[in-house]
Amino acid sequence: MVDFPQELIDAIVDEVAATKYWSELMDRPSQRHLFKSLTRQKKSPPPGTTWATNARLLSYVLDLNLVDLDLGDQEQHIQLFTLCNRVTRCCIRFSGRSGWKWNSLPEKICAPLFSFLALPTLRCLQLDAFPGTSLPPSLIHYALASYSEVVLDTFTLDTDLDAVFLLTRLPSAHIQRLSRLSLPYRPYISPALHRLVLGDDVKHQLQHLQHLELIVPRRGLNDLEEILLNCGDSLQHLIINFRARPDNPLQLPHLPYLRLLTLKASTRTVRIPDALKHTLRILPQCTPSLEVLTIHVGSSYGDSEPYSEIHNRGTEEDTALKCLPRLREVHVEVTTASPQPDRTFSKRLFTEFPMAHEAGILSCEYWPASAHTYHPMRYFSN
């Protein structure tokens, strides 16, 4: 879904409001589309604003993004959790900057919050927290057991908070099979969360996982390969982001049924980093059923490394791809901040992968950095 700037949306609404088509735009089918997404930041709306006058519009919200949630204005949040009763995807970032703690959760807001988390329509949940805020482990277990798509970002855990969370039991009827899991946290920053994800209590919840996204820490996978092994035969799509370590090799476990693999890395110049090249060389042993390989390179400058056609004709990586019998597509995406990126990378790519190029499965595409703007629901499926 395209994330248009709010200024553009406001300009369009103002323009249409001055025409005879305003009444047509504001009919209910159009309202359902116009108010599909809602971002509630810490300072919007101003304190004292009531959501009750917008009850019908809030019932149209399907994507809810709660930024720096500190639950300071209790009445606003009670109304929000009550009136947004058809939400399917939700991102929550708890804030600790104002001193708010989970164990100080007001009693009157517990029931609306827990009822919201138990909505039968809610299938996607992302949890994040500002440094200084701890979440109860039981909330994480509930998320993994209750939603089809879960994102666990950086936060700390405190087992002493479980009693607070369990005071109001969440309805057990809202159970969905976990199929998509994204773990953008860093184990050395969130060690308690890392231990929970690797624990035996979570293993059975990964048995039907089809989509998994990991960010590789500086020190390697830090036992995250155990998650891959726990997924068993169900895992279909794996996304590995080498953001912090693009040139350190990574060992993949044997994933015989993996069909889709996406490798991401950030570099100064446009190149395929050593870590990605190493991964390509071991794919025939690790992912024999691979069908689609996507490589995304984000470059700070857009310049390519020095190119020499004599020394780069054919590579071990190209030979490895040749050994994948089901491989039908290799797509390379280059994102750069440069308005005029150096496109010699494409020429070198086709020279280094001649067999993939001649087979017609290799493609390369350039995108400006502005085309990959932040979107709060980016980890979820549409």
Secondary structure, 3 states (H helix, E strand, C coil): CCCCCHHHHHHHHHHHHCCCCHHHHCCHHHHHHHCCEEEECCCCCCCCCCCHHHHHHHCCCCEEEEEEECCCCHHHHHHHHHHCCCCCEEEEEECCCCCCCHHHCCHHHHHHHHHHHCCCCCCEEEEEECCCCEECHHHHHHHHHHCCEEEECCCEECHHHHHHHHCCCCCCCCCCCCCEEEECCCCCCCHHHHHHHHCHHHHHHHCCCCEEEEECCCCCCCCCHHHHHHHCCCCCEEEEECCCCCCCCCCCCCCCCCCEEEEEEEECCECCCHHHHHHHHHHHHHCCCCCEEEEEEEECCCCECCCCCCCCCCCHHHHHHHCCCCCCEEEEEEEECCCCCCCHHHHHHHHHCHHHHHCCCEEEEEEEHHHHCCCCCCCCCC
